[in-house]
């Protein structure tokens, strides 16, 4: 597992800090990722409920991706801390670059927990899910 941290000041894109965590694409390591998510969210003064939503959201995104991860590859999670929230991108190498289905219960839960959610395919069939949670965002009624 590796971790890189950028300078703790906001840059031109509004990113205060950037942290990348690489770990084996194996569900046995997800507790480490949930803990990192909670720690970074607490650093941004998210409420306890928002922190728990992010922990569950990251766990759900990873579950969606790990099911199609190539054996022996890494799960990469990039956290960008901004003045008003956190952007989390989770990605993994896959055999066919198949996007997660957006019409599933899992996607609905993920969207409810994280706020803004998107998915895509990058080079070499690397599939990613991006979550963006704003601090103190109003929840829909």
N, C-alpha and C positions, 0 to 999 in steps of 0.2 A: 504494500500500500504506500502510495506517495502522496504528499501534500505540498502545494505551493501557495504562497500567500503574497499578494501584491501590496503596494504602498497603501497605508490607511487613509489617504486623502482622496477626495472626489476628483475624477478626471473629466475630460470633455464630454464623456457619455453619461456622467452622473454616477459612475461606479465608484464606491468608496473602497471596497475590498473585493478581491476575487480569490476564491479558494477552489482548487481542483483536487478531487480524491479519486484515485485509481485503485481498484481492488479486483480480486478474481470475480468473474461472473458466476457467483455461487451464492445462494440464499443464506448460507451460513454466516456471511459477512454483513448482512443487512443491519444488524443491531449497531454496528459501528457507524454506518451511514445515518441511521435514525438519530443517534447521539450527536453526531456532527451537525445535523440539520437543526436539532433543538438548541444546541449551543450557539450556532450562528444566529438563529432567530431571536434568541434571548439577548444577544448582543445588540440587536436592532430594537429592543424593547417591544417585541411582539407580546401580546397577552398570552396567558397560559393556554387559552382555548385556541388561539391562532397557532401557537407552537405545536400543539397536539395535532391540529389540522395538517400542518406542514409535515410532521413526522409520518402521519398516516398516508398523506398524499405521496410522499417520496417512496414509501414502502409499496404503495399501489402501483406507481409508475415502474418501479423496479420489477415487481411481479409480472407486469405486462411484458417487459423487455426480456427478462431472464428466461421466459418460456421459449424464446426463439434464439437465444445467444449461442454462438458457436462454442463448443467445448474448448476449454483452455484459454479463452479470451478474457479481457478485462471489462468491467463495468466502469465507466467514467462518469463522474458527477462533477459538474461545474456550478459553483455558487457565485452569484454576483450580488453583493450587498449594495443597495442604492439608498439614497436618503429617505425614500418613501416605501421601500419594500425589499423583496428578495426574488431574484430570478434563479431558478434551479433547472439545469439541463442534465438529463440522465441519458446516456447512450451506450450502445453495445453493438459489436459486430454480429451480423446475422448471415445466414446462407442466402436468403432471397430478398432482403430489403423490404419485407412486408410490413406495412404500417399497422399499428394497433387499430382495431375496429372502434369507430366513434359511436356506434349505435348499441353499445353494451352497457350493462349495469356498472361495470368497473369504470368505464369512461365517465359516466354520469357522476359517480361518487368522486372521482378524481377532480372533475370540474367544480363540483360543489365545495370540495375541501380547499382547492388551491386558487380559485379565482380564474385567472386566464390560463388556459392550457392549449398546447399545440403539439403536433408531432410532425416528423419529417424523416427523410432519408438523405444521408450524406454520402460522401465517397466510400467506395468499397462496401456498399450495403450496410453502412452503420446507421442504425435506426435510433432516433432520439425522441424524447418527450421533454417539452419545456413547460415549466410551471412558473407563474409569476403571481406572487401574493403581495398585495399592498398592506402595509401596516394600518390597522384600524379601518379597513375597508368595510363599508356597510354591506351587510348580507341582505340578499333579496327577501322580501316578505313572503 
